[in-house]
């Protein structure tokens, strides 16, 4: 009984908090490639999503995605970074930022 209970809690925590979407990292790659004028690669290691569902000005923000990733600028070493991204109602990113660690 203890084994089933602990496995169900473990499965719930894994499935509840982790997300395997790459929409936000693709959006950040596009933005930072334009900003740096070089190819940028961002590979997510951990990604989480929180439901937000509020208006920010005239935009409806459905959720906030955040996580850890490897940031690789062409010709440089990769760095571990954290990132934050806001998603619109149809799960399209409208804002994102990379935080150096």
N, C-alpha and C positions, 0 to 999 in steps of 0.2 A: 504494500500500500504506500509506504514512504517513497519507494522508487518511482511509482506512477505519479505521485503528487509532485515530486521534485522534477521529473521529466516534463510534466505539463507546465510547471512554472517556468522552467528553462525555455521551453518552446515558445511560450507566450512572450517572454521578454525579448527573445531573438526576433520573432515575427512582428512584434508591436513597434519596436524602436528603430529597426534598421530598414533602409530603403535602398533599392538597387537601381535607381533612376540615374541617368547620365545627362538629363536635360540641362541641369544647372552647371555641370562641369563643361559641357559643350558650349554653353552660353559664355562662361568665363573664359574659355580658350579663345573664343572669337573676339571678345572685348580686349583681352590682354595681348593678343597677337597684333591687333591694330594699334594699341597703345605703345608697345615695345618695338614695332616694326620688324619683328622676328617671329618665327614659328614658336608657339608655346604649346606644351603638352601638359595636361592636368589629369592625373589618374587618381580617382577617389579610393581611399583606403577604408574609411568609415563615413557613412552618410546617414543623417537622421532627418526626420520631417516632423514639424509641429503644425497642427491646424491653427490658423490665426483668425480667419474669417472676419475681417474688419475693413472699413474703408480708410484709405489714406489719400486725402484730397478727393479727386474724382475717380481714383482706381480702387477696385475691390481686391484686396490681398487675401487669397484663400489659404496660403500656407507659407511657412518659412523653412528653408532647407539649409542645413549646416553640416559641416563635417571636416574631416582631415584628408589631405591629399598630398601627392608628390607633384611639385611644380618644376617643370623642366623647360628652361629657355634654351633654344638652339645655340650650341657652342659654349654652354655653361653647365655647371654641376646641378643636379637636382636638389631641391630643397623640400623639406616637409613644411606645409602651410595649413592653416585653417581657412575655411571659406564660409560665407553666408550668402544666401540668395533668396529673394522674394519671388513668389509665384503668383500670377494672376489667376482669375477664376477658371480659365481653361488650361491651367498648369503650364503656361508659358512664362519664362523668367522675365522680369521687368527691371530688376536691379540685382547686382551682385558685387561682392568685394572679397578680396583675398587678404588675409591677415598673416604676416610673417610670424614665425615662432621663434 
